């Protein structure tokens, strides 16, 4: 028995309709994909900061690059 909470109400996943189970699976998939994208965005932002610092060092200036 797995209990999930939706809008402050508990549901036993074993008692959900097939349609509700399918929607729940889709929602869980989307949440996982969003988490992956957020992690990837964090990695890319970190790389961007490092590249900006390297460019600043190469130019001998403090450049703020927003492009």
Secondary structure, DSSP 8 states (H G I E B T S, - for coil): --EEEETTEEEEGGGS-HHHHHHHHHHHHHHHHHHHHHHHHHHHHHHHHHHHHHHHHHHTS------
